[in-house]
């Protein structure tokens, strides 16, 4: 199930148990114990799981985070490591 802006605002800066919430297309958010929300993209590179941190919410909105998905999928389809590609741009 996709994450909504309302749900993220309720979690933001509230003391809680750390958790990871899935959004869609390998995009998720990690919520820290102090309520800091970080966007993450999960994928496999050379058979190993890779987690790429994209930025923190609300500085990086849902729409902005979703714009990374096609870029990462394109790089992965070309056998490129998405951790290195943004540095080359």
C-alpha positions in Angstrom: 0.0 0.0 0.0 1.3 3.4 -0.9 2.3 5.8 1.8 0.3 9.1 2.1 1.6 12.5 3.0 -0.9 12.5 5.9 0.6 9.3 7.4 4.2 10.7 7.1 3.2 13.9 8.8 1.7 11.9 11.7 5.0 10.0 12.1 7.3 13.0 11.7 9.4 13.9 14.9 7.3 11.6 17.2 9.2 9.3 19.6 8.4 5.7 18.5 9.8 2.3 17.7 12.0 2.5 14.6 10.3 1.0 11.5 10.5 0.6 7.7 7.4 1.3 5.7 7.1 0.2 2.1 5.7 2.6 -0.5 5.9 1.1 -4.0 8.3 -0.1 -6.6 11.1 -0.8 -4.1 10.7 2.7 -2.5 10.3 2.8 1.2 10.8 5.1 4.2 12.8 4.4 7.3 11.4 6.1 10.5 14.0 6.5 13.3 13.2 6.3 17.0 13.0 10.1 17.1 10.7 10.3 14.1 13.2 11.3 11.4 11.9 10.0 8.1 14.4 9.0 5.4 13.5 7.8 1.8 15.2 4.6 0.7 15.4 2.6 -2.5 16.1 -1.1 -2.2 17.5 -3.2 -5.1 20.0 -5.9 -5.9 23.4 -5.3 -7.5 25.5 -8.3 -8.4 23.2 -10.5 -6.3 23.6 -8.4 -3.1 20.9 -6.2 -1.5 21.6 -2.5 -1.7 19.8 0.2 0.2 20.2 3.7 -1.2 19.2 6.7 0.9 17.6 9.4 -1.2 16.9 12.1 1.4 14.8 13.1 4.3 11.1 13.9 4.4 9.7 16.7 4.2 12.7 18.1 2.3 12.2 15.3 -0.2 8.5 15.0 -0.9 6.7 11.8 -2.1 6.5 13.0 -5.7 10.2 13.9 -5.7 11.2 10.5 -4.3 9.0 8.7 -6.9 10.9 10.5 -9.7 14.0 8.5 -8.8 12.3 5.1 -9.4 12.5 5.2 -13.3 16.1 6.4 -13.2 17.2 3.5 -10.9 15.2 0.9 -12.8 16.8 2.2 -16.1 20.3 1.9 -14.6 19.6 -1.5 -13.2 18.3 -2.8 -16.5 21.6 -1.6 -18.1 23.6 -3.5 -15.4 24.8 -0.2 -13.9 25.1 0.4 -10.1 22.6 3.1 -9.1 24.8 4.1 -6.2 27.5 5.4 -8.6 25.3 6.8 -11.4 24.0 10.0 -9.6 27.6 11.0 -8.9 28.3 10.9 -12.7 25.5 13.3 -13.5 
